[in-house]
Amino acid sequence: MGQKLLIVESPAKAKTIEKILGKEFRVASSNGHIRDLVKEGMGIDVEHNYTPTYAIPEEKAGVVAQLKKLAEEAEEIWLATDEDREGEAISWHLCEVLGLDPEKTKRIVFHEITRPAIEEAVKNPRKIDLNLVNAQQARRVLDRLVGFELSPILWRKVRTNLSAGRVQSVAVRLIVEREREINAFTPASYFKISALFNASAIGPTARLKAELPRKVEEESAASRFLEEAKDAVFRITDVQKKPSRKSPAPPFTTSTLQQEASRKLGFSVIKTMMIAQRLYESGYITYMRTDSVNLSQTAIEEAAKEIVQSFGKKYSEPRQYKTKSSSAQEAHECIRPTSFSRREVEGERDDQRLYELIWKRALASQMSDAVLEKTTVKIEISSNKEELVAQGEVLLFDGFLKLYTESADEEPDEEVSGMLPPVKKGQTLELLEMTARQRFTKAPPRYNEASLVKKLEELGIGRPSTYAPTITTIQKRGYVEKRDKEGVERPYTVLKLTGNNITKTTETEIIGAEKAKLFPTDIGAVVNDFLGANFENVMDYNFTARIEEEFDEIASGKREWVHMIDEFYRPFHKLVEHTTEKAERVSGEKELGIDPESGKPVIVRIGKYGPMAQIGRNEDEEKPRYARLRKEQSIETITLEEALQLFKLPRSLGEYEGKEVVAAIGRFGPYIRHDGKFVSIPKEMDVYEIGLDEAITLIENKRKFEAERHIKDFPEADIQVLKGRFGPYIKAGDKNYKIPKEKDPYKLTLEDCRRIIAQNPESKKRGRKTSSKKK
């Protein structure tokens, strides 16, 4: 009794803070939000100031009961949820549910879970900021209104069980538009001319590589350029050396951390945020939802001390960064280590990897510029008015590069040259070879999760707390898929001048290979087009960004949230009613051409179970034939030939052991069917090309595997002794049981099996273990 109760969101955070505050405080966790809008109906009274109806979810009833009990026993209640709008809203909901007065309840915030920060926060409690609460409430209400009113329209006009969201739909639009840019792109060919010289008058060869600064559009022009270079004299007309400096990137914000963790560590956006949350709650880093690059003076001084100790005084260059975004939320700090002297943290390997990235980036931001010297050499050609240019870069002082180099989303087309050999103006060069290599212009790259976050941030759409859930949602809804794409082989021409001979060869390269990129699904594209045609405002980038600015105005007390919602909802609701009544049903239908066998049209569209092709129309007297599109196919890009190929399945390959062998595609992919049994066709084999001999090999391999898997079989009791991935086990019906280590599985009788089943509980399904343990 008499103890102060302090409530935070997570058990891990509670544990860390309780160690700091000691016995005076009892620290408890709400496990995130304890209330949300009711699930039944809209949950918002639009006729009475958009009053939301909140409810405690069933899974939170136990948490709330425990908090109420602790609150009754406490002398004083403090709320220490996160310092952003979401955290402020959780504190307000706690007041509402626990019957606390928001004017009297002590609210504390901190951007790092360290002793000085917590003790300072306890000395300076404040009231709940209702402006921040209203900004979060406005976002929640507006998003519920949009989702609740748009989703039923999609059910009627596109397909059942679809849903729409304000920010999510705009994110899908970005991905759909980028995909269409890529599909419409036609690569243009050009030639890049380069020359390799001997830059040494005597002694060993000192190689100098130079290039023609412009692109040569035609092969004939490239060939002519090489022809003219046969007897030419090459002389250096200018050597320029210019000093250059490279400054470090600022410390991480939420979006830049997500981008760099994706590039350097291969983490998804959601994984980055989960690990960052753990690091924050363990007291290792500052708060991880921020769009500020600001460093506290204390952090700047501590970083300088660490840099001088580790690298020397010349590597230290304290600096403060300013946040460019005018919409930056609250007075946050960047993401940085709570202590620069801590180089390693406890936890899983990925926790350490992300921490190290944050540590290096923040420390490097306080290090000296890298000093470089850039050299440009110009070379005249006696037979041509154009010049070749050689460029090199020498690192004179590494500065921050000693610790950290920022990655880029796309690799640069040209490599940066290193140090050039010593040359001087007027020097004549010996041409070793000149090459004209065919290159192609590139389509814009597909988004990955991190580059999509970057784009959303550039457009002013969403805030640090919304990026990860937005990207997770559009994938869960099936509007976007994250997948790899295999490259294809492309030939290109190489012209080479060596001595007085010009040779022409054809080489090949693999292009278009992509990893973990975001692809729109057909249903995503159709929904995007429907919303774009009927709800232009909702899908407009500038309009969506303006809504975010209005949330910011509510958060700073400059705008009233009910009025802001009303301005949006009234015209939106009228548009919903109009669209429900007037808009046509859509399926993304596209006619590809005529089936040569039947003379009927070949159509692709969205069907009940996804993208499909059909021969014939639904209104025809004869029922149309249907076929599912393959996973990698799209109704936007599939050709007539590819669609007709789909109707060749199932294929009869012939007979084996007197039974028909059939190749087909099912729910789980391509397969062979023989004698009532199914065998999967491996990825490297094509279901449309596979022959009888290959199918027989697959059938026999499956039989061999099954034979080796079966140790004993007792069909009269539906009991088998099998060899599994984790060792032998007993299978009784559809349940599995462990075999004791002392038992030989090959000697088990039916009675032995029954005894083991009676004595042992059913084995749990094995899966990858995920540890929730916090260190």
N, C-alpha and C positions, 0 to 999 in steps of 0.2 A: 504494500500500500504506500501511497505517497510518491511513487516512482513516476517520472515523466515518460509518456509514450510518444515515440517518434515513428511515423509511418513513411515507408518508401515503397517503390514499385516491386523490386525483386528481392528474393531471398539472399542472393549473393551480395547485393548491395547492402542489405540489412546486416549481414554477418561482418562485412568490412567496417561499417560505420559503428557497430556495437563495440568492436575492439577499441576504436578511437575514443568514444564517449564514456565508456566505463559504466559503473553501476548506477549512476544517476539517471540514466536513460534505459528504457526497454525499447528495443528497435524491432518493429514488425513490418511485414510486407503485404501489400495488396495484390501481388501477382498481376500487375498491369491494371487495366481498367476494371472497375467493379460494377459499372453500369453501362448500358448502351441503349440505343433506340430499340423499342419493341420489335420483334420479328413479324408479328401479325399485323398486316395492313401497313399503311404508310408510316404511322407513328408520329405524324406531324399534323397539328390542327391549323390548316392554312387560313381558316376564317378568323382565328383568334391569335393574331400575331405570330403565326408559325410556331406555336408552342409545341415543343417536342415531348413525347411520352417516353420516359426511360424505364427500364426494368433491369433487375439483377438477374443475369443469366443463371440457369440452374447449376452450372459447374462452379459458380462463384458463391453460392449460398453458404457453403462451409467457411470460406474465407471471411465473408462478411459477418457471420455469427461470431467467429473468433475475434475479429477486430472490435465488434460491439462489446464483447465481454472484457477485452483489454481496456477499451475506452472507459467503461464504467468503473474499473479499478484504478485508473490513472488519475493523478492529481492535476496533470496538465497535458494537453495534446499538441504535438508539433507535427507539421507536414513537411516532408523533405523529398517530394517527387521531383522529377527532372525539371530543368530550368527553362524548357521551351513551352509552347502553347499546349502541347499534348500533356505534359507534366502538370501544368497549371490546371487543366481541365480535370485531371485525375484527383487533384487536391480538392477541387470544388465539389466533385461527386462524392468524395469521402465526407465532406462537411454535410452534404445533403443526406446521405445514408446514415451517418452516425449522429445526426442531430446537432452538429456543431455550428456555432455562429461564425461565418466567414470573416466578420469584422473583428472578432476577438481571437480567433485561432491563429497561432503563430506559424508562419510559413517561412521556411528557409531555403535558399538555393546556393549551389556551388557548382563550379565547372570542373572540379576534380575532387576525388575522394582521398584526400590526404589530411593529416592531423591539422596543419595550419588552416587549410581551407574550411574544414568542418568547424573548427573552434571559432574562426572568424565569422562564419555564417550563424552560429548559435548566439554570438554576441550581437548580431544585427538582424533579428527576425523582422518580417514585414507582414502585411495583410495579403490575402489572395488578390491577385490582379484580375479583376473581372473583365477588363478589356481583352486580355489574353484568352480568358475562358470563352468570351463571346466570339473571338476570332476562330477558335477551334470549333465551337458550337455551330457557327455559321457554315464552316466548311462541311461539317458532318450533315447538317440539315440540307444544304444545297445539293450535296452529292446523293443523299437519299431521295430528294425530290426528282432529280434527273434520272436516277436509276429506276425508281418506282414507276415513273411515267413513260420512259422510253422502252423499258424491257417488254411490256405487254404488246407494244406496237411491233417489235421485232418478232414476237411469237406469231402474230397474225400475218405479218407481211413478208417474213423471211423463213423462220423455222422455230419450232418450240424450244424451250429451255435455253434461249439466248438471253444475254443481259448486256446493258450498256452502262458506261460510266463517263463522267465529265473529262477527267484527265486521261483515263485509260484509252478512251476512244480517240483522243488527239494523238496519243503515243502510237496507236495502231495506224493512224493516218500517215504518220511519218514513215513507218516501215513499209506500208503499201506503196506510197509514192516513190520511195527509194527503189523498191523492187521493179516498179514500172519503168523507172528511169533506166535501170540495168537492162530490162528486157527490150527497151526501145533503142538501146545504144548499139551503134554499128562501129566497130573499131576501124580507125583509119590507119593505113600503113605509111611509114616514113623510114628514112635511113639515117642512122647516126654514124658520122664519119670520125674515126680516130686514127692517130698516127703514133708509131713508136720510133723514137730516135736514139741514136748513139750521140750523147752530148759530150763525149770526151775526145779531145783531139788526139791524144796518145794514151797508151796504157789500156787497162781493162775497160770494158763497155760500161758507161754510166747511162742508164736508160731514163728517158724522159718521155712521158705520155702526154699528148696534146689532143684536143678535139676541135672540130669545127663547131662554133657556138650555135649555129642554126640547124634546123632539121631540113633534110633534103627529101622532098615529097616523092619523087619518082625514081625508080631503079635506073632508068636511062640517064638521068642527071647524075646519080651517084656513080655510075660506071664512067661517065664522061669526066667527072672530077678526078677519079683515080687515073684515068688515061692521061690527063693533062699533068698529073704529078710524076709521071715516069721519068722524065729528064729534068725535073725542076730542081732548083737550088733552094734550100730552106735556111733562112737566116733569122736570128733573134733580133727583133727591132726594139723591144722594150722589156725591162725587168722592173717590176714594181713590188716594193715590200711595204706593207701597211700593218701597223700594230692594231690589235683587236682584243676586245674583252668579252667574256661571257659571264653573266651573273646567274646566281642560283635561283631556282624556282622558289616561290613562297611556301610556307608550311602548308600542310593539308587542310582542305575543307572536306565536307562529306563527299561531294561529287568528285573532287580530285583524288581523294583516297580510293574511292570506288574504281576510278579509271586506272590508276597506277597499280592497284592490287590485281586488276584484271590483266594488265599488260605484263607485269613482272612475275606475278604469282599464279595467274590463271584462275583467280577466284571469281565466282559469280558475285553480283551485287549483294544478294541476300546473305551469302556466306561471309562477305567482308563485314557487313553490319552486325551479324551474330557474333563474330570474333571480336570486333571492336567493342561491342556491348560488354562482353566478358572482361576485356582488358580494362575498360572504364570502371566496371563494378568491383574489380579486384584492386583498384587504386593505381593502376599502371599508366593510364593515359587520361587526358582531359576529355570532356564530353564530346561524343562522336557525331552529334547532329548539329552542324554549324556551317554557315556560309561566310564566316569571318576568317581572315588570315592574320588577325591581330595577335601579337605575342605580348604577354605581360612584361613589365620591366624586370621583375624578379627572374622570369624565364630567360630573358635576354642576357642578364648578368650570369646566370648559372651556365648557360650555353657557352658564353665567352670563356668562362673558367675551364670547362671541359675541353674546349678546342685548344686552348693554350697548353694545357697539360698533355693532351694526346698528340697534337701536331706541331705546336710551336706558335709563338706570338704572331708571326707573319700570316698565319692562316685565319686569324680572327678578324672579322669585320662586322661588328654589331649593326643591325639595321632593323627598322620597323616597316612592315608592309601595310598598305591601306587596302581595304576591301573595295573593289570596283563597284559591286552591285549596290544600288541605292535601296534595294529591298531587303538587305541583310537583316535577319531576324535578331532582335534584341542585342544586348552588348555581350556577345559570346567571344570566346577566344578561339584560336585555331585548334586543330587536333595535334597534340604534342605529348611527349612523355611527361609525367609528373615530376620525374627526376632524371636529368640528363646523365647522371653518374650511373644509373641502372642500365646496363647493356643487355641483360638477359632477364626473362621473366619465367615464372613457373607456369606449367600448363602443357597443353598439347603442342606438337611441333608447329602446326599452323598458327597458333597463338604467338609463338616466338617469331615466326617469319613475318607476320603482320606488324608486330611490335618493332622489329628491327627496321622495317620499311619506314614506319612513323618516326622512329628515333633518328635514322639517317637523314630523312627529308627535313625535319625540324632543325637538326644540328647544322646541316649543310646550308640552310637558309641564313645562318649567321657566320658563314665562312667567306673568305676573300674571293673576289672574282678570279676566274682563270684568265691568264694572260697569253695571248696567241700572236703569232706573226703570220699574216697571209701574204703569199707570194703569187703574183700573176706574171706569166711569161707570154709575150706575143711573138708569133713566128710568121714571117712573110713567106709567100710561095712565089717564086719568080714567074711561074706560068699562069698565075691567077691573082686577081685583085683581092681575094678574101684572105683572112689570116686564121691561123690555128692558135688556140689558147691552151696553155698548161697552167693548172692551179694547184697550189699546195698549201698546207697549213702546218705550222710547227707550234707545239705547246711549249711556251717558255716557262710558265709557272702554273701548276695544276690547280691550286686554290681548292675550291669546293669539290672539283672533279676527283680529288683524292678520295672522297668519301661517297659521292652520289652523282649519278647521271639520270636525268629524266628520260623516260621512254616515250615513243610516239605510237599513235594508233596504226599508222601505215608506214612500212619501210620506205625510205627515200629511193627514188629511181636510180640515182647515181651515187657511187661511193665517194666519200670525201678523200681526196688524195692526201698522202702524208708529206713528208719532207721531200723537196725536189733536189736533184743533184746541183752542185755549184755551176752556174752558167753566167754569161755576161752578154751585154748588148753588143751586137755586131758579130757574134759567134755563128759560124756555119755548122749546121747539124747534118749528120748522116742518117738518111731514112732507112730504117730496118724493115718496116712493113706499114702499110696503110690499109685500114679495114673499113668497109661500109656495111654495117649490120642492120638488117631490117628490124624495126621496132613497131609497136602498135600503141595507139592511144588506149587509155584504160577507162572502163566504166567507173562511176562512183562506187566506193565500197559499200557492202551491206553493213548495217549497224550490228555491233555486238552490244551486250548489256551496258558496258561502260561508255561507249561512244553515244549510245542513245541517251544516257543520263546527261552527258555533256551537251547534246543538242537541246534537250528539254531545258537545261539550265540557261543556255544561250537565248532561248526563246522566252525565258521568264515564266515557264510553265512548271508548277510544282515547287516544292521547297525541300530542304534536306530530309525531313521526316517522310516525304511522299515518294521519293525516287524508287526505293527498293520495293515497297508494296505495289506500286504501279506496274513495274516490270514483272513482278511475280503474278499479278492478277491477269494481265493480258495473255500470259502463257497458260495459266490454269483454265481460262475461259476458252482456250482452243483457237484464239484469233491469231496467235503467233507461235511459231515453233523455234526452239533453239537447236540447231543441228549442224553437222559438218557437211561439206560438199566436196566430192572428189573432183580433182582436176582432170582436164582433157589435154591430149597432145596436140600441139600446133606446130606446123613447119614454118621456118623462116629462112630467108636468103642471106648468105654472107658473101660479099665480094672482097677479095683480098689481093693487094698489090705487093708482090715480093720481087725485088730486082726489077726486071722489065716485064714480068708475067702477072697477068690478072686472072685469078681463078674464081669460079662461081660454085658454091656448094650449098646444099640444103641441110640445115640442122633442125632439131626439134626441141621444144620446151614444153613443160607442163604448166598450164595456166588455169586459173579459176578455182584452185583448191582453197577451201575456206574452213575454218575451225570455229565452232561455237558461235555462229552468226545467227541473227534473227531473221526468219523467213515468215512472211504472212501466209496464213492458210487461205484456202479458197473461201471458207465461210467468213474469215476475217476481212477479206477484200470485198465480198458482197455486202456485209454489214457496213463497212466503211463507206461504200458508194451510196447505200440507202440513206445513211445518216447525213452524208455530205449533200445529197440532193434535197433532203427534206428539213434538215436542221443545220443550216449553214453556220449560224452563230456558235452553236455548241462545238462544231468542228473547226472553227476558225482559230488560228494560232494567236493572233493579237487579242481576240476577245477572251480567250482562255487566260492569257497572261494578264489582261486587265482585271479579271476576277481575282487573280492572286494578289494584285496590288490593292484591291478593295479589302481583302482579308487583312493585309498589312495595315491599312488605314483603320480598320476596326481594332486591331491589336494595339495601335498607338493612341486610341481614343478619338480619332478624327472622324469616325463614321459610325452610324448606328446600325447594328447588324440586321434588325428586322426590316428596316427600310431598304437596305442593300438586297436582301433576299426577295422582297416584294418587287423591286424594280426588275429583277431577273425573272421571277416566276410568272407574273401575270401574262406577259407576251408569250413566254415559253409554253404555258398551259394552253393558250389559244391555238398555238401552232400544233401542239399534240392533238388537240381535238380535230383540227382541220386535216392533219395527216392521217389520223385514224379513219376518217370518213372518205378522203379523196385518193390517197396514195394506192398505187397498184401493188400487188404481190410480186416479189422479185425472187429470182433463183440464180441470177448470173448466167442465164441461158445463152448459149452461143452455138450457132450452126456452123459446122466445119466443112460440110460438103455433102456429096451423095455417095452412098454405099454402092459400089459397082455391081455387086451381086443382086441386091434387091431393088435398086433404084430409089431407095428411101433415104431421107435426110439423116445425117449423123449429127447428133446434138450432144453437147456436154452442159451440165448444170449441177446445182446443189440439190441432192435428193434427201430423203428422210435420214439416211445413214451417212451422208457425206457426199463428196464430189463423185459424179457418175457420168457415164456415156450411155447413149441410147440410140438404137437404129429404129426409125419410125416415130410417128407422133402419137401422143396419148389418145387423140380423137380418132385415129385410124381404126378401121374395122378389125384389122389384125393387130394383136397386142404387140407393143414394141419389145425389142430385146434390150436387156440392160447389162451393164458391166461396170464394176467399180474402177475408178482411176487408181493407178499405182501410187504408192506413198510419195514418190518424188515428182509426180506429175501434177500439173495445175490446169484448171479450166481456161486460164488466160493464155497459156503457152502451148498446150497440147496441139499436135497437128492431126490432120485427117488420117494419115498413115498410122500414127501411134494409137489413135482411138480405135481404128479397125483391128489392130493387133490384139486389143483387149478381148475381142469377141472370139479369138482363136482358142480360148480356154473354156472348159477343161479340154486338154489334148490327150487323145489316146495314143500311147507310144508303141502299143503292140501287146503281146502276151508273154508271161513268164510263169512257168509251172502250170500252164493251162488257165491262168487268170489274167484279166486285163490290167495293164499298168497305165495309170492316168496321171498327168501333170496338171496342177491347178493352183490357184491362189485362194487362201482362206483368211480367216480372221487374224491368224498369227503369221501370215506370210505364205510364200510359195511352198508346195509340198508334192510328194508322190503318194498316190493311193494304190494299194495292192492287197488283195485278199482281205479287205476290211480293215487294213492297218495303214497308218500314215507315217511318212518319213519326211522330215523337213529338208528342203533344198538349200544348200549352203549359199551364202551371199555371193560368192564368186561364180556361181552357175546361174544361167539365165533360164527361167521357167519356159520361155518361148522357144529356146534352142536345144534344151536338154534332150538327149537321145535315149533309146532303150537300154543300151549297154551301160551308160552312166547311171541310169535309174536303178538298174539291177545291182550295181556296185553299192549304191546308197542303201538299198534294201538289205543286202548281205551284211554290210557294216553294222546296220541297226540290229540285225539278228545276233551278230557276234557280241555286240555290246550288251544286249538283253540277256544272252546266255551267260556271259561272264558275271553279270549283275545278280543273277539268280543262284543262290547257294542251295536252298531247299524250297520245296513247294508242297504244301498240304492242302490241295484243292477242296477236299471234303469239309475243311474247317475255314476256308478262305483265309489261310495263314501262309505267309511266305517269309523266308529268311533271305534278306537281300544285302548286297554290298552297296553302300552309299558313299557320298563324298566325304563323310566324316567317320567311315568305318561301317562294319556290319550292323544290321538292326532287324527287328521283327516288324512285319507289316500285317496287321489284322484288320481286314476291311479297308477303311480309309484312315486308320490310326497307326502311328508308329511307336515302337517301344525300344528302349535301350537294352542291349545285351550285356550282362555283367562281364567284367574283364576276365574273370576266371573261367568263363564258359567258352568252349570251342564252338563257333557258329556252324562248323561243318559236321559236328557230331550231335547237334540238337535233335531231339525227337519231338513229336507233336505234343506229348505231355510236358516236356521241358519248356516248350514255347508257352503253353497255357499257364504253367506255373510262373514263368517270368512276367507274363501279362497281368496275372492276378497280384503279383507282389510289387510291380513297378508302376508308377504313374505314367500316363501318356507323355511322350517326349514333346516338348514345345517345338514349334517350327523354328528352324535356325535362320538367322539373318545376321547382317552386320551389326555389331554392337555399337551403340552410340552412348558415350559417357556423358552424364549430366553433372558429374562431379566437378566442383569448383575447387581449385587449389588456392 
